[in-house]
Amino acid sequence: MPIRSEYTIEQFEKAFQDFAHKIPKFRKASNDDVTLSFYYDEKGKPRKITVQVHKKTGKQTEWGPEVDWWGFTIEKKLYCETPHSTKIDFGPYPIEEKVKQFIEKVMDSVKPEPRFSLANLLKSNRDSP
């Protein structure tokens, strides 16, 4: 049996959008163009993030609107032979430029934190007994 509310749909939308941004570790976020899925380990640390982009191209096919669908997965890099912290996998598909452009756009204001630098490694070796 339904209930009634005096709140407008716009008020609910704003309140739930604000609520979603306050959730400390949500599992999935989605809009018309992108779906993000977050996977955590048993301690609550991020293990993997999947990104699915599904933008309508504006063209029609016999089955409906054409969609440019592609995606990638981000995971922590487990080995440490370079300063890179994560690996980004998009399978055998030729979408490397799309992935790079998407990441540059999203991470625009974030400064990368390399795992290590040769200068810091040499410094720590000189400082140790």
PyMOL commands that set and color helices and strands:
alter all, ss='L'
color gray80, all
select helices_A, chain A and resi 9-22+96-106+118-127
alter helices_A, ss='H'
color red, helices_A
select strands_A, chain A and resi 28-30+34-40+46-61+64-76+86-89
alter strands_A, ss='S'
color yellow, strands_A
deselect
rebuild
show_as cartoon
